[in-house]
Amino acid sequence: MSSSGPDLPASGSSQSSSVGRPYGGGGGRISLSPAVQPPPDEPLKEETFQSSESPRAEADLTCDECGAPLRWSPDVGALSCEHCGAHREVAVVQGTILERPLTDKAVASAARGLGRDVRVLSCETCDARVTFEGASTSEACPFCGSPGVLAQDANRQALRPESLIPLEVGAERVKVAFGSWIKGLWFRPNALKKTKRFSAVGVYVPAWTYDADVHSEWSAQSGTYYYVTERYTVQVNGRSQRRTRRVRKVRWRPAWGQRDDSYDDVIVIASKGIDGKLGQSLGPFAAEGLVPYGPEYLAGWRAEEYQMDLADGWANARLRIESSQRKRCAGDVPGDTQRALKVRNEMSDVRWKHVLLPMWSVTYQFKGKPYAVLVHGQSGRIVGRAPYSWIKILLFVLLIAVILAVIAMVSQGR
């Protein structure tokens, strides 16, 4: 039996045995969850934990020409001054994406805060905590659109991101994408397509990534199909007749084996702000776009504080890895079917990093109700929620019913 594999990135090998027939299988690399993807062929060079600070913990975010605040510009891929138009390139340190062992010492030594003075808006509806600089001009949550937001001090003890993917999609591109998206929806109210007012906020969403080596030992009952011929009696026109039929049986036998797999960049989204289903529909991120964390990339933009801590994130990732291993071990069991599968996993060399993923959170209102839309910060892909026109849906169903009735009448008349 072969396995198509679960939705986690892994590579590995396996060995298995059974009474009567030995069997061997193999592990392979499989895709990440819908939130993010690993590099396709050439993964980033990653260094092990050595120091307590990430590169460029602090940064000067004022313009060299006029002293005004600088803002990261997705359109030019550099810091930009909205006052005088000057640009400043951001130096990217290659090959220094830091991964730390999942130990108390490494966690305690990790850098804290975002390396800049910020406050947060805390949403009373969706529990998101989103950073802002200076005086807040926002009267609503950038994720759910709720007006119930409170300005609070940022958590200075929050673990600093090790890396991020810079926002690459600018506001004008979001405006065009939203217009095209809303006009292309089916079975929606006509008035919806005329919607032009919306709120769009560029935001970095927090996530944890985990690496782990896993050794799994399994045992199961392996079943092989075989067929026998059975005789049975039926009544035909009041008379008994003897007939035969092939019946499938299963021959069970014990089987056991082991396998070793390595998981790389298992992603756990640590956000409470984004709609989980929309986030999955948004599609993967290209992990080759990761750069070492620098406050420059967040200049002028929002960043959500993680609402799932490192330990809870690992508990989530561990469950997914264990589920993945169970499916892989099931694929190693020989025969045609199986039962009573038991798997024991040992995990080692667990490493983690904190990353930020770029998105645009868009909210619009229709008949007084807010709707959420997400725009991918790398690809520009857009997904969102919108109301349906049940009148249009009913008319469409009636049209299909009429067409089917006409086809049936024509067929009967031949």
N, C-alpha and C positions, 0 to 999 in steps of 0.2 A: 504494500500500500504506500502510495506517495502522498506527500503533504504539500499543499499550495502555500502554506506558511501564513502566520498571523501578521498583524500590521506593525511589526517592530523590526529595526535594523539589526541583523545578526549574521554571524558566520560561524561555521563549526563543523564538527565531524561526529560520527556516531558508530557504535558497535552494538550488536544485539545477538542473542542466541535463543534457540527454541529446541524443544525435544523433537527430533526427527529431521529438522531442516535449519541450518544456520542462515542468518540473514544479516545484511549490512546496509546501512543507509547513509545519507550525507546531509549536512546542514548547508545553508546558503544565505546570501544576503537578501533581505527583504525590506520593503519600504517602511518609512516612519508612519506615525499617525497623521491624519489629514492636516494637522497644524503646521508641520515643518518636515523638510526632507534633508538627508545628509548630502554631502557633495557626491556627484555621480561617479567620478572615477578617481579624482585626485583629492583626497581629504586634506583639510588644513593640517599643517604641522602643529602639534600641540605639545606644550611643555608641562612637565609635572610641577607640583607645588614646590616653590622654593622661597618665596618672599611673601610678606604680608600686604604689599601694595600692588594694585593694578597700575599699568602705565597711565601717565598723565592724570593723576588723581585730581589736580587742580588745574585751572586754565584761565588765562586772561581773555575775557569775552567782550572787550571794548575795542572800538575801531581805532586803528593806528593813525588815521587821518583826522577824525573829528571827535573821537572820544565817546561816540554814541554806542549803545548796545549792539552787538552783532547777533545775527540770527542764521541758523543753518538753512541754506537754500537748496532744496531738492533739485531745482532746475539747473543750477550751475555746479552742484556737488561741492560746495565750499561755504565758508561763513560769508555772510553778506551784510552790509550796512544799509539799512533802509533810508538813512538820512542823507548820506553822500554818495551811495552806490559803490563804495569800495568793496573788494573781495579779499578774503584771506584763505589760502589753501590749508587744509588740515592734513598734517603728515600722518601717514598710516604706518605703524610699526608692524612689519611683516613677521609672521611665524611666532607670535607671542600670545596666542590664545591660551589662557591659563586654565588648567583643570586641576582640581584639588581632590585629595583623598577624602572620603567620607569618614573623617575622624574628628573627635572633639578638638584636638589640637589645631588641625588645619582650619576648622570652622572658626575657632576663637581668634586665629591669626588673620582671618580675611578682612579686607578693608570694609569700612562702613560708610553709609551715606552716598550721595551722588556727586560729591566733590564740588558743590555749588550751593548757594543759599536759596532755598525754595520753601514754599509752604504747600499744603495740600488742600484740595476740596474733597470733603468726605460726603458721599451721597447717602442719604437716609433710605433710599429705595433699593438700590442694587448693591450697596456696601462698597462700591469702588472708592479708591483713594488716589486722586490724580494730582500731580504736582503742577504748580504755577509759580511764576516769578513776579515779584513786585506786587502791586495791587491787583486783585482779581477783578476782571471785567465780566466774568461768567456768572449768569444767574440760573444756569441749569447744568445738570450732569452731562458731560460730553458723550456718555454711552447710552443712557436710557431717556435723556431729555427731562428728567424730573427736576422741578425747581427746588426740591428739598436738599440743598447742599450747604455745608458749613465749612468755613475756612479754619484750618487747624495747622499746628506746627508739624513739619515733616518728621518722620521717624529717623532720627540720626543714627540709630543702631541697626537699621536695616542693612543687610548684606549688599555691598556694591556689585553691580553687574560686572562680569569678567569681559563680556563682549556684547556687541549689538550689530544689527544690520541697519545701516543708515537709511533714513527715509529718502526714497528716490522719486516719489510721485508728488508733483506740486499741486497747488490749489486750483489752478486753471484746468489741469487735466482731470481733477476730481469733479469740477463743475460740468465739464463736457461728458464725462462718464455717467454722472447722475442723470443728466438730461436724456442721454441715449437709453439708459437702463429703464427709466420710468416710462418712456414712450414705447419701448419694446415689450412691455408686459401684456399678457393675454388675460381676457376675462376680468378686466378691472373697470371701475367706473370711468366714464369719459372725462369727468372733471379732474380725475387724478393725473391724467396725462398733461394737464395744464399747470401742474405744480411747479413753481419756480423758486419758491422760498424754502431754504433749508439751512441747517447749521452744520458746518463741517470742521472738525478739530483733528489735527494730526497728533497721534499719540503713540508712544512706545509701550507695548504690552509685555509684562514680565513673564518669564518662563524659566524652568529648570531643565537642564539636560543631565543625563546620567549615563555612565559607561559601567559595564560589569562583565566579568567572566563567570560563566555558570557551568558547573558540572552536574549532570542529571543522571540518576540511576532509576530505571523503571522495571516494572514487572506487569504482566498481563496474561490473560487467556487468549491465545491466538486460535481463530476459527477458520477451518478450510471447508468449503462447500463440497458436497458430493450428492449424487442423486440415486434414488432407488425407484423401482417400479412397484406400484401398488395396484391391487385389484379391488374394484368396488362394484356395487350393484345399484342400478337405477331402474325406475319403472317407466316403461314406454308403452302407451296405449293399454295399460293395465297388465302388462307382462314384464317380468324381471329380465334384465339384460346385464351381463357381466362385461365390464370395461376395465381398461388399465390407464394409468397416468403416472407421469414422472413427478416425484416429490423431492424437493431440495432438503437436505439435512446438513448439519454442521458437526464436524469432528473437532473437538476442543483439545488443546494441549498447552502446557505452560510455556511462556516465553519471557525473556528478560534481556536487558541491554543497558548501555550507557552512552552518553554523548557529551561533548564539550562545545560550548558556544560562547561567542563574544558579542556583546551588545554595545553599540556605539551611538551616542546622542539620542537616547530615548527622551522625547520631549514631554514635559508636563506643563501645561499652561497654568500660571499662578494668578490669573486674573479673575475678579468677580464682576468686572464691568462689561466685558463683551458677552454677547449672546453665544452660548456654547455651540449650538447647531449652526449658526451663521459662521462662527469661527472655523468649524470643520469644513463648511462648504467653500470657504474662501480659497482653499488650496494651499499647497506647500510653499515654503520659503526655500530659496537657494542658499544653502549653508555656506557655499563658497564666498558669499557676500559678507560673512562675519568679519568684523574688525575689532581689535582691542578697544575696550570701552574708553571713551573720552567725553567729557562734559560738552565739548564743542558740538557734538551731533545732536544734543538735546536743547541747545540754545534756541529759545523762542518757541519750543514745542512742549507738549505735555508728556509726562511719563507716569504710568500707573505704578503705585507701590504694590509689591506682591502681597496677596491676601492668603496664599497658601505657603507655609514656611517650608524650609528645606527638608525637615523630617517627614512632614505630611506628603511632600512631593515625592520623596523616596518611597514611602509606603504605597503611593499610587503607582509609581514606576515598577516597583517590585511585584505588585499584583499582575501588572501587564506582562512582565517578563515571565512570571510563573505560568500565566495562561498561555503565553507563547511557547514555553518549553513543553507544556502538556500536549499542545497540538503537534509539536515537532516529535515528541516521543511517540505519540499515537501514530504518526506517519512512519515510524521505524518498526512498528509491530508487524511481523510477517503475516501472511495469510489473506483471506478474503474479508474477514470481519474480526471483531475483538470485543472483549468485555473485561471488567474488573481491572482497569488500568490504574496503577499506583505509581506516582512519581515523587522522588526525593531530590531536592535541589540544594546545592551548596554554591553560594555566591562569594566571589572574592574580587579584589582589586577594584572596588567600587569608587568611582570618581564623579565629580559634579562640577558644573559651572552655572552661573546665573547669566542669562542673556535677555536682551530686549528686542522685540520684534515690531517693525513699523506698520502702522495701519492708519487709516482715516476713519474716524467714527462720525457718521452722518446721521442726523435726525431731522425728520420733517413731520408736519402735522396734516392730517386730513380729517375734516369734520371734528376738530378738537382733540383727536387722539394721536399721540406720538408714535412714530414707526422708526425702527432702527435699520441702518444700512452700514455695511463695512466695505471699505476699499483697501485692497492689498497694497501695502506700502512699497513693494518691489515691482510687481507685475501690472498693477492698476486694475486687476480683476475686481468686479463689484458684485456683491450679493446683498439681499435685503428682504425686508418684509413689506407687504402692501396689502390693502384690503381687496377682497373679491367683489365682483358684481354678480350676485346670485341670479339676477334677472337674465344676464347674458349666459350664464351657465345653464339655466333652465331652458332658454331658447335653443341653445346648442344641442342639449339632450333631446328636445322635441324634434329638432331637425334631423338628427340621427335616426330617431324612431320612425319618422316619416319616410326617410330614404330606405330603411330596412323593410318597411311595410310595402313600399312600391316594388322593391326587388322581389319580395315574396310573391306579390300578386302577378308580376310578370312571369316568374318561374312557374307558377301554377297554371297560367294561361297557355303555356307551351304544350 
